[in-house]
Amino acid sequence: MSYKESYTEELRGNFLKYMREAFQLLPKMEKPNILDLGCGSGSITLKLANLTDGNITAIDIDQTLLDRLNERIKIRTLINRITTKRMDFLKNEFPDKYFDLIWEAGVVQIIGFKESFKACYRILKDGGYLVLGQAIKTFDKNIDKLSKSGFELIKQLNWPKGCWWTDYYEPLERKIKDIQEGKEDPHLFENIKAIESEISWVKANPDESDCAYYILQKNGEGN
Ligand SMILES: C[S@@+](CC[C@H](N)C(=O)[O-])C[C@H]1O[C@@H](n2cnc3c(N)ncnc32)[C@H](O)[C@@H]1O
């Protein structure tokens, strides 16, 4: 069996170094029970498996992405360390106080900060950690939802300013140009128009995609 990373997956791999840096800010945990919330095709899931000796549950609502992740898990013989499940996080039935760590990147802003904090609070052990990978502006707009959530922001790791442009959108734009000039496989991207419109948005809003990892700890009363 072979798994070919898509070009966008390959580029997003450029950001895994920030994930590793953020992970290293957490205290050492023995065989932690980890949830990768909204895992997508699983680049972060696989990195988590690499960084810990724990067990990882990776959930997403999109079965196509989970199928890709399942293929990657098989190739790396990680079946006994990673469990995947199709699930809407807000309807999860995990037991109370089940996880030591919940990791999310780019998901909470889709499903709602307040709702996510509430659901994460229930299933995290006391003292457990919730790591959010978010655009700084989005996080700042939702900072009020942290109060009374039962979480405390203990650390923040900013990604280098403009790295979404230099490490992701600029190479993507170059690749699209190569396709248009007949120098690249025209089937490289499923939806070139959607990518072009993302690129235009990032060009018009250069600061909006600056990101950080936020490390939150459950150490209070949730509501
Ligand atoms: C921006 S992608 C991030 C994927 C992955 N975390 C990463 O960084 O590569 C957001 C993911 O959240 C998933 N998602 C959206 N709503 C969800 C929900 N209610 N429950 C679980 N996953 C959800 C999407 O299907 C998508 O894969």
PDBQT file of the ligand as one rigid body, heavy atoms in Angstrom, charges set to zero:
ROOT
HETATM    1  C1  LIG A 301      -8.901  23.479   9.483  1.00  0.00    +0.000 C 
HETATM    2  S1  LIG A 301      -9.158  21.760   9.493  1.00  0.00    +0.000 S 
HETATM    3  C2  LIG A 301      -7.847  21.266  10.570  1.00  0.00    +0.000 C 
HETATM    4  C3  LIG A 301      -7.408  19.851  10.404  1.00  0.00    +0.000 C 
HETATM    5  C4  LIG A 301      -6.238  19.430  11.304  1.00  0.00    +0.000 C 
HETATM    6  N1  LIG A 301      -6.486  19.749  12.706  1.00  0.00    +0.000 N 
HETATM    7  C5  LIG A 301      -4.955  20.097  10.844  1.00  0.00    +0.000 C 
HETATM    8  O1  LIG A 301      -4.495  21.035  11.509  1.00  0.00    +0.000 OA
HETATM    9  O2  LIG A 301      -4.396  19.662   9.818  1.00  0.00    +0.000 OA
HETATM   10  C6  LIG A 301     -10.614  21.634  10.521  1.00  0.00    +0.000 C 
HETATM   11  C7  LIG A 301     -11.111  20.182  10.700  1.00  0.00    +0.000 C 
HETATM   12  O3  LIG A 301     -12.181  20.175  11.647  1.00  0.00    +0.000 OA
HETATM   13  C8  LIG A 301     -13.142  19.225  11.235  1.00  0.00    +0.000 C 
HETATM   14  N2  LIG A 301     -14.407  19.526  11.913  1.00  0.00    +0.000 N 
HETATM   15  C9  LIG A 301     -15.253  20.558  11.660  1.00  0.00    +0.000 A 
HETATM   16  N3  LIG A 301     -16.314  20.513  12.485  1.00  0.00    +0.000 NA
HETATM   17  C10 LIG A 301     -16.143  19.435  13.295  1.00  0.00    +0.000 A 
HETATM   18  C11 LIG A 301     -16.914  18.859  14.365  1.00  0.00    +0.000 A 
HETATM   19  N4  LIG A 301     -18.079  19.391  14.746  1.00  0.00    +0.000 N 
HETATM   20  N5  LIG A 301     -16.438  17.761  14.993  1.00  0.00    +0.000 NA
HETATM   21  C12 LIG A 301     -15.260  17.194  14.606  1.00  0.00    +0.000 A 
HETATM   22  N6  LIG A 301     -14.489  17.701  13.593  1.00  0.00    +0.000 NA
HETATM   23  C13 LIG A 301     -14.919  18.796  12.949  1.00  0.00    +0.000 A 
HETATM   24  C14 LIG A 301     -13.163  19.397   9.720  1.00  0.00    +0.000 C 
HETATM   25  O4  LIG A 301     -13.739  18.289   9.053  1.00  0.00    +0.000 OA
HETATM   26  C15 LIG A 301     -11.677  19.589   9.409  1.00  0.00    +0.000 C 
HETATM   27  O5  LIG A 301     -11.015  18.377   9.133  1.00  0.00    +0.000 OA
ENDROOT
TORSDOF 0
